[in-house]
Amino acid sequence: MSFGISCCVWEAAEALAAGAGIDDAAGVARAVAPSVGNAFVVGALDLGRAGGRVVADGAASAASEAGRIPVLSMAGAELRTLGTAADVASAAALMAEHVRTGGNDLRVAIGIADVGAAAFWEALEDELRTDPQVTELVRYRVGPSVGVHTGPGTAGAFFHPVLRRDQTRRPDVT
C-alpha cells in the first residue's frame, strides 16, 4: 500500500503548491485516503504468503497453481481476487476495469517491481491512455520493501479521483 500513501502526499503537495497551509494540506491528504484504490498482480505469490505480506484467498491460490494470473486488490487488510487471466493483456484489462470503478478525473499510477514486468506497464497504459475517466497517468517503481515480499513480475496500479480544491470558481461570463 506504499504508493497509496504517496497518492495522498501527492494531493497534499499540490495543495501546498497552490497556497494551502500545512493544516489544510493535511486535511487534503486525509480526504483523499478513502478514495484510493488499487489492482495488482504478484510475481511470486508463494513469497508473499511465506512472508505474511500476502494472505491470498482460495481463488488466487488456485489460479496461481493452475498457471493463471490472479488479479488482486487490497482494501485495508482485506485481499480479494478481482479475477484471473491467462496472459498479461487479459490481466491488464481486468486491472483497467477495476481502475474505472474509481470514478472520473482519475489519477492513475502504474508500478512494476522490475524490468521483467514492463509488459504490464505497457499493457495497462494501452488500456487507460485514452480513457476519458483518466486525467493523469504516471509510472513508478515498486519499492524494495514491497518487491522483496512479492517477487519479480509484480505490477499494479493505484488510483484516485483528483481532489478539486476550487469548486466555487465563477463560470466565464460572455
C-alpha angles and dihedrals in degrees: 000000000000096000089048086066089047089057089059092047090047091057092043091051090052090051090052091048089052090055104268119147123244094261091051091048090052088051090052090053091050091048093052097047098079092051097054113110134178145196125189150157122226117223095208112022091179091058091052092049094046092051093046091238095111122040100186122202121233093266093056093046093048092047092049092049090049091054095254125127114247112215109210141188130195125210112178105315094335119104116194135181112239092188143299130262137200095216145008095270092053092046090050090050090053091047092049091049089055092046089056090060086071093079131236133327090035126183108208126192117191117200137185132190096218142000089264088072094053089110087069091054091052097042095047092045089051089053095048108027096094098027109129090217092062116084098172134015123191137169127228139170120246108244123246095250090062096032094056090057097043103035137217113327095040113143135163151147135238119199142176138164113266108256110238109218098181109054092146100064112135115245115245112272116218 
